[in-house]
Amino acid sequence: MNESWTRLSNKFWGLKGGKVASFPSFAAAADDVLQSEFPGRLGEIFLSNKGELVHKWVHYLPIYEKLFSPFIGTAVRFLEIGVYKGGSLKMWREFFGQKASIFGIDIDPKCEAYDGKYGQVRIGSQTDPEFLKRVVSEIGGVDIVLDDGSHVASHQKLSFNVLFPLLSEGGLYLIEDLHTAYWPRFGGGLKRNGTAIEFLKAKVDEIHEHYYRPRLNRPETMPDIDSIQFFDSIAAIVKRKQLPRHHVQVPTPKD
C-alpha cells in the first residue's frame, strides 16, 4: 500500500469514526500519580526515576509487574522495540537485574547514544525482517519481546510475524499502546481490517482452529500460541506448543 493510499484511507476512517480522544487529553504530571496506587517494584522504579526520560501509561505498571515478575533475577533475554530517550532500558535493567540481556532497537540514529549504558541498542527498522533476525541472533534467542515502536498497524503485524516464531518456548510477546488501533493516523479505526486488534482477534480463531478443522488436531499441526491476554492497550501472547485436544472420563466407564 503506497503512502498516498494510506493517507486517503486514514482520512476516510477519520471521517467515518468521528472525533477520537486526543493523546494530550490523557496527560498527567508525575506528581499527580500516587505511589500508593502502584505499590509494586516496577511502580517504585518508574515513579522514582531521576535519570533518562521514560514515558509510559501508568496503568501499564501493574500489568507488567504481573507478567514480568517471574523473570526478575534471571538471565532473561529481553527485546524492546522503541528506545526513545533511553529511560525504559534503565527501568528494565533495574527491574530484571544484572543477569538479564536487555536489547533495544530504534530507527532513530540518536538512540545509539544509549548503547551499552543499560543494555545494547541497535539501529534499524521494526519492518526489516533481516535486521530483526540479526538482532535476535546476536542476543542468542529471545524470551520477551515488547513492541513499543511506531504503533502503526502494518509495522506491528510484520514485527510479530518475524519475531514470534523466534521466541523461546514459554516466551512472551507484548504489543503496547493498542489504543492506536482505533486512531486513524496510525492506520486504526473501530473494526478496521488490518489493525493489530483485528489481527489478534484472528489469532483467537487460530488457536481454536482444530475444532472447526478436525484434521488439524494432530501434534504437528497444533498452534504454538498458549494464550492471548487483552488488557487496556496491551496484548500479551504466550508461546507454547500445544498438544492435541482430548476429553477423557476417569475412571473409564464400564459400558
MOUR-V129615 format. One record per residue. N is the residue number from 1. RES is the residue in three letters. OMEGA is omega in whole degrees, 0 to 359 (NA if undefined). Layout:
BEGIN
n=(N N)
res=(RES RES)
omega=(OMEGA OMEGA)
END
This chain:
BEGIN
n=(1 2 3 4 5 6 7 8 9 10 11 12 13 14 15 16 17 18 19 20 21 22 23 24 25 26 27 28 29 30 31 32 33 34 35 36 37 38 39 40 41 42 43 44 45 46 47 48 49 50 51 52 53 54 55 56 57 58 59 60 61 62 63 64 65 66 67 68 69 70 71 72 73 74 75 76 77 78 79 80 81 82 83 84 85 86 87 88 89 90 91 92 93 94 95 96 97 98 99 100 101 102 103 104 105 106 107 108 109 110 111 112 113 114 115 116 117 118 119 120 121 122 123 124 125 126 127 128 129 130 131 132 133 134 135 136 137 138 139 140 141 142 143 144 145 146 147 148 149 150 151 152 153 154 155 156 157 158 159 160 161 162 163 164 165 166 167 168 169 170 171 172 173 174 175 176 177 178 179 180 181 182 183 184 185 186 187 188 189 190 191 192 193 194 195 196 197 198 199 200 201 202 203 204 205 206 207 208 209 210 211 212 213 214 215 216 217 218 219 220 221 222 223 224 225 226 227 228 229 230 231 232 233 234 235 236 237 238 239 240 241 242 243 244 245 246 247 248 249 250 251 252 253 254 255)
res=(MET ASN GLU SER TRP THR ARG LEU SER ASN LYS PHE TRP GLY LEU LYS GLY GLY LYS VAL ALA SER PHE PRO SER PHE ALA ALA ALA ALA ASP ASP VAL LEU GLN SER GLU PHE PRO GLY ARG LEU GLY GLU ILE PHE LEU SER ASN LYS GLY GLU LEU VAL HIS LYS TRP VAL HIS TYR LEU PRO ILE TYR GLU LYS LEU PHE SER PRO PHE ILE GLY THR ALA VAL ARG PHE LEU GLU ILE GLY VAL TYR LYS GLY GLY SER LEU LYS MET TRP ARG GLU PHE PHE GLY GLN LYS ALA SER ILE PHE GLY ILE ASP ILE ASP PRO LYS CYS GLU ALA TYR ASP GLY LYS TYR GLY GLN VAL ARG ILE GLY SER GLN THR ASP PRO GLU PHE LEU LYS ARG VAL VAL SER GLU ILE GLY GLY VAL ASP ILE VAL LEU ASP ASP GLY SER HIS VAL ALA SER HIS GLN LYS LEU SER PHE ASN VAL LEU PHE PRO LEU LEU SER GLU GLY GLY LEU TYR LEU ILE GLU ASP LEU HIS THR ALA TYR TRP PRO ARG PHE GLY GLY GLY LEU LYS ARG ASN GLY THR ALA ILE GLU PHE LEU LYS ALA LYS VAL ASP GLU ILE HIS GLU HIS TYR TYR ARG PRO ARG LEU ASN ARG PRO GLU THR MET PRO ASP ILE ASP SER ILE GLN PHE PHE ASP SER ILE ALA ALA ILE VAL LYS ARG LYS GLN LEU PRO ARG HIS HIS VAL GLN VAL PRO THR PRO LYS ASP)
omega=(182 186 180 179 178 179 179 180 178 179 179 181 175 178 182 185 183 183 178 179 180 179 180 183 180 186 174 176 180 181 180 183 182 177 181 179 182 191 184 180 183 177 179 180 183 188 178 184 177 184 181 184 171 187 180 167 189 179 174 190 179 177 179 177 181 187 188 185 179 183 181 177 180 177 180 178 192 179 176 174 183 182 178 184 175 185 180 177 176 180 181 177 179 183 185 181 188 180 185 169 185 179 173 175 180 180 183 181 180 181 178 179 182 181 177 183 177 180 181 179 177 183 180 186 175 177 180 184 183 176 180 180 179 181 179 177 179 178 185 185 182 181 179 171 175 180 173 186 186 184 177 189 183 178 180 181 180 180 179 184 177 191 183 177 181 179 174 176 184 181 183 173 181 173 186 176 181 173 178 176 179 183 186 184 175 184 184 179 182 180 177 178 174 178 178 178 180 176 181 173 178 177 176 176 182 182 175 190 182 177 178 170 191 182 179 181 180 183 185 182 179 182 177 173 180 182 172 178 177 172 174 175 178 169 180 183 180 179 174 181 184 176 175 184 177 171 190 172 180 354 180 179 181 181 NA)
END
